[in-house]
Amino acid sequence: MVNSAVKTGSRSDGASAVAGVAVTLALGAGKEGYDKKVKKKFFSIKDMVWNLLGAVTGSLIVNTAD
């Protein structure tokens, strides 16, 4: 289903925005997990909030640029 949505461009702007934000947050959480486990630093909630704000801002910019 995802492949057909990508090929045909049938995904709505809202669904695309949610997918983009989710991928960004997943990458940010992965980086924070790496920091905690490998670098022996802490998982930064503050960084995750900034990730969320950046993802939402980027999504808004892209969706309003059309």
C-alpha positions as CSV (number, residue, x, y, z in Angstrom):
1,M,0.0,0.0,0.0
2,V,2.8,2.4,0.8
3,N,4.6,1.7,-2.4
4,S,1.5,2.4,-4.5
5,A,0.8,5.6,-2.6
6,V,4.3,6.8,-3.3
7,K,4.2,5.8,-7.0
8,T,0.9,7.4,-7.7
9,G,1.3,10.4,-5.3
10,S,-2.1,9.6,-3.8
11,R,-1.1,10.4,-0.2
12,S,-2.8,13.5,1.1
13,D,-0.9,16.5,2.3
14,G,-1.9,15.7,5.9
15,A,-0.8,12.1,5.7
16,S,2.5,13.2,4.1
17,A,3.1,15.7,6.9
18,V,2.4,13.1,9.6
19,A,4.8,10.7,7.8
20,G,7.5,13.3,7.6
21,V,7.2,14.3,11.2
22,A,7.2,10.6,12.3
23,V,10.3,9.8,10.3
24,T,12.1,12.9,11.7
25,L,11.2,12.0,15.3
26,A,12.2,8.4,14.8
27,L,15.6,9.5,13.5
28,G,16.0,11.9,16.4
29,A,15.0,9.2,18.9
30,G,17.6,6.9,17.3
31,K,20.3,9.5,17.7
32,E,19.4,10.2,21.3
33,G,19.4,6.4,22.0
34,Y,22.8,6.2,20.4
35,D,24.0,9.1,22.6
36,K,22.7,7.3,25.7
37,K,24.0,3.8,24.9
38,V,27.3,4.4,23.0
39,K,28.4,7.8,24.1
40,K,27.2,7.3,27.7
41,K,25.4,10.6,27.7
42,F,21.8,11.2,28.6
43,F,18.7,11.0,26.4
44,S,17.8,14.7,25.9
45,I,14.1,15.5,26.0
46,K,15.0,19.1,25.1
47,D,16.6,17.9,21.8
48,M,13.5,15.8,21.1
49,V,11.3,18.9,21.6
50,W,13.5,20.8,19.1
51,N,13.3,17.8,16.7
52,L,9.5,18.0,16.9
53,L,9.4,21.8,16.4
54,G,11.8,21.5,13.5
55,A,9.8,18.7,11.9
56,V,6.5,20.5,12.2
57,T,8.0,23.8,11.0
58,G,9.5,22.1,8.0
59,S,6.3,20.3,7.2
60,L,4.3,23.5,7.4
61,I,6.7,25.3,5.1
62,V,6.6,22.5,2.5
63,N,2.8,22.2,2.6
64,T,2.2,25.9,2.3
65,A,4.8,26.3,-0.6
66,D,2.5,24.5,-3.0
